[in-house]
């Protein structure tokens, strides 16, 4: 008998119908109905989307009902940024933390994705790494009180530019609920190696986002926002990475985060169905 595959989660940007810097084209209700019909068990919610949905006329109670009727959980909360660099003021963090708290208070959650978008300062000295680790610990402790993991993601253009830096910050933090976010596109395009996924500190691999795309060597931000394809539709070794994270102890759920100009134009039901179909195919190939 074939082993049951892990649950799938639609990351926020997969079904938003907009680009990574755009407001969603698809409403909260449309995203939930499309996700459930396709077979997702959960969704991701961006902290900024809660006030947008409320401004559009929904109440928190109505959003909870939509989730319950469609058999969905809010699993992933986006995005904890602006904490890693040593600045006197952290306006981005001051803005996003209350939004993350509001989502978690209303809907719960499993993990919060985290990282640093800015690349103007490298975390290349012990004092800088220690300061980032202290900030990560403070935020992780705060989110632990809500039962949330912190999934730290490396971006090739950022101060946390690869898996090695991310792992070092987690290790220095000593936060038991902080671990790595393994996004297929970012993992390979930050130069990640499968052997780096063994013996990880903290929560180990806290979350995985399935996608695909080309291997690129420059202009990373532009490529990341335009070429994050569905898993199995690019040239990256998605199956090998799934096997590596599974061997490292990660057993799901697996999020799907894909967003290209062509994909975001699809009707939400079709986008959800294609996301589930491609993710199921690569998971089955890797795990069965």
C-alpha positions in Angstrom: 0.0 0.0 0.0 1.4 3.4 -0.9 2.3 5.7 2.0 0.0 8.7 2.5 1.6 11.9 1.3 2.1 14.9 3.6 -0.5 17.6 3.7 -0.2 20.6 1.4 -0.5 24.3 2.2 -1.1 27.1 -0.3 1.3 29.8 0.6 -0.2 33.3 0.4 1.4 34.4 -2.8 0.5 31.2 -4.7 -3.2 32.1 -4.8 -3.1 35.8 -4.3 -3.3 36.5 -8.0 -0.9 39.3 -7.7 2.9 39.8 -7.7 5.0 39.7 -4.6 4.7 43.5 -4.2 1.1 43.7 -5.2 -2.2 43.5 -3.3 -4.1 40.3 -3.9 -6.3 40.1 -6.9 -8.3 37.2 -5.4 -10.3 37.7 -2.2 -9.8 35.7 1.0 -13.0 33.8 0.3 -12.0 33.0 -3.3 -8.6 31.8 -2.1 -10.1 29.5 0.6 -12.7 28.0 -1.7 -10.1 27.4 -4.5 -7.6 25.9 -2.0 -10.1 23.5 -0.5 -11.5 22.4 -3.8 -8.1 21.6 -5.1 -7.1 19.5 -2.0 -5.1 21.8 0.1 -5.5 21.3 3.9 -4.2 24.8 4.8 -3.3 28.2 3.6 -0.8 30.9 4.3 -1.9 34.4 5.2 0.1 37.6 4.9 -0.2 39.8 8.0 -1.1 42.8 5.8 -4.0 40.8 4.2 -6.0 40.6 7.4 -6.7 44.4 7.6 -7.3 44.4 3.8 -9.9 41.7 4.2 -11.5 43.5 7.2 -11.6 46.7 5.1 -13.3 44.9 2.3 -16.2 44.1 4.7 -15.4 40.7 6.3 -15.2 40.2 10.0 -12.8 38.0 11.8 -15.7 35.7 12.7 -16.8 35.4 9.1 -13.2 34.6 8.1 -13.1 31.9 10.8 -16.3 30.5 9.4 -14.9 30.4 5.9 -11.9 28.5 7.0 -14.0 26.1 9.0 -16.6 25.4 6.2 -13.7 24.7 3.8 -11.8 22.5 6.2 -8.7 24.7 6.2 -6.2 25.9 8.8 -4.0 29.0 8.7 -0.6 27.3 8.7 1.9 29.9 7.5 2.0 33.6 8.5 4.1 36.0 6.4 6.5 37.9 7.0 8.8 38.7 9.9 11.4 41.1 8.5 13.4 44.1 9.5 14.9 42.6 12.7 18.3 41.2 11.6 20.4 44.3 11.1 21.7 46.6 13.9 19.6 49.7 13.4 18.6 52.2 16.1 15.0 52.1 14.9 13.3 49.1 13.2 10.1 50.7 11.7 9.3 47.6 9.5 9.4 45.3 12.6 7.3 47.7 14.6 4.7 47.6 11.9 4.7 43.9 11.1 4.8 42.3 14.6 1.3 43.6 15.6 0.0 42.3 12.3 1.5 38.8 12.9 0.1 38.8 16.4 -3.4 39.7 15.0 -3.4 36.9 12.6 -2.2 34.4 15.2 -4.8 35.6 17.7 -7.6 35.3 15.1 -6.6 32.1 13.4 -3.7 30.4 15.1 -0.9 29.1 12.9 2.0 26.7 12.7 5.0 28.9 11.6 6.0 32.5 10.8 8.3 33.0 7.8 11.2 35.3 8.6 14.2 36.8 6.9 15.9 40.0 6.0 15.2 41.7 2.7 18.0 44.3 3.0 21.4 43.5 1.6 23.2 46.8 2.4 25.0 45.3 5.4 26.5 41.8 5.5 26.4 39.7 8.6 30.1 39.0 8.3 31.4 39.5 11.8 30.8 37.9 15.2 29.2 41.1 16.7 26.8 41.4 13.8 25.9 37.8 13.9 25.4 37.9 17.6 23.2 41.0 17.4 21.0 39.3 14.7 20.8 36.1 16.9 19.7 38.2 19.9 17.0 39.8 17.8 15.9 36.4 16.5 15.8 35.0 20.0 13.6 37.9 21.2 11.1 37.5 18.4 11.1 33.7 18.6 10.4 33.8 22.3 7.5 36.2 21.7 6.1 33.9 19.0 6.7 30.8 21.1 4.1 32.0 23.5 1.6 31.6 20.7 2.9 28.1 19.9 4.5 29.3 16.6 7.7 28.2 14.9 10.0 30.8 13.3 11.1 29.6 9.8 14.2 31.6 8.8 14.8 32.0 5.1 18.0 32.9 3.3 17.7 35.2 0.3 20.6 35.5 -2.1 20.5 39.3 -2.3 20.1 39.9 1.5 22.2 40.1 4.7 21.2 36.5 5.4 22.5 35.4 2.0 22.8 31.6 2.3 22.0 28.6 4.4 25.3 28.8 6.3 24.5 32.3 7.6 20.9 31.4 8.5 22.1 28.3 10.4 24.7 30.3 12.2 22.2 32.9 13.4 19.8 30.2 14.6 22.6 28.4 16.4 23.8 31.5 18.1 20.2 32.4 19.1 19.6 29.3 21.1 15.9 29.5 20.2 14.3 26.1 20.3 11.4 27.2 18.1 13.6 28.7 15.3 14.6 26.7 12.3 15.2 27.0 8.6 12.7 27.7 5.9 13.7 25.7 2.9 12.3 27.3 -0.2 13.5 25.3 -3.2 14.2 28.3 -5.4 16.1 30.2 -2.7 17.9 27.1 -1.5 19.6 26.3 -4.8 20.0 30.0 -5.8 21.9 30.8 -2.6 24.2 27.9 -3.4 22.7 25.5 -0.9 24.1 21.9 -0.7 22.0 19.0 0.5 24.7 18.0 3.1 24.0 21.3 4.9 20.7 20.0 6.0 22.1 17.5 8.5 22.5 18.1 12.2 20.7 21.5 12.3 20.3 23.6 15.4 17.0 24.7 17.0 13.9 23.5 15.3 15.9 22.1 12.4 13.9 22.5 9.2 10.9 24.4 10.4 9.1 24.7 7.1 9.4 23.9 3.4 8.1 25.8 0.4 7.9 23.8 -2.9 8.5 25.6 -6.2 11.0 25.4 -9.0 12.7 27.6 -11.6 16.0 28.2 -13.3 19.4 28.3 -11.6 20.5 32.0 -11.8 23.7 33.8 -11.0 22.7 37.4 -10.7 19.8 39.9 -10.4 18.4 37.5 -7.9 15.5 39.6 -6.7 14.1 40.1 -10.2 14.3 36.4 -11.0 12.8 35.4 -7.6 9.7 37.5 -8.2 9.2 36.5 -11.8 10.4 32.9 -12.1 9.3 31.0 -9.0 7.6 28.2 -11.0 5.5 25.3 -9.8 7.5 22.3 -8.5 8.7 20.1 -11.4 8.3 22.8 -14.0 11.9 24.1 -13.8 15.4 22.8 -13.7 16.1 22.6 -10.0 16.3 19.2 -8.2 13.1 19.4 -6.3 12.9 15.7 -5.7 16.4 15.5 -4.3 15.7 18.3 -1.9 12.4 16.7 -0.7 14.3 13.5 0.0 17.0 15.4 1.9 14.6 17.4 4.1 12.7 14.1 4.8 15.9 12.4 5.8 16.7 15.4 8.1 13.4 14.7 9.9 10.9 17.0 8.2 7.6 15.3 7.6 5.4 18.2 6.5 3.2 19.9 5.9 4.7 21.1 2.6 3.8 24.6 1.5 3.6 25.5 -2.2 4.9 29.0 -3.1 4.9 29.7 -6.9 4.2 33.0 -8.6 5.1 33.9 -12.2 3.4 36.5 -14.4 1.6 33.7 -16.3 0.6 31.8 -13.2 -0.9 34.7 -11.3 -3.2 35.4 -14.2 -4.9 32.1 -13.9 -8.4 31.8 -12.3 -7.8 30.9 -8.6 -9.4 27.5 -8.9 -7.1 26.5 -11.8 -4.1 27.9 -10.0 -4.9 25.9 -6.9 -5.5 22.7 -8.9 -2.2 23.0 -10.8 -0.3 23.7 -7.6 -1.7 20.6 -5.9 -1.2 18.4 -8.9 2.5 19.4 -9.4 3.3 19.2 -5.7 1.6 15.8 -5.3 3.6 14.5 -8.3 7.0 15.5 -6.9 6.2 14.4 -3.4 5.1 11.0 -4.7 8.2 10.6 -6.7 10.4 11.6 -3.8 8.7 9.7 -0.9 6.9 6.7 -2.4 
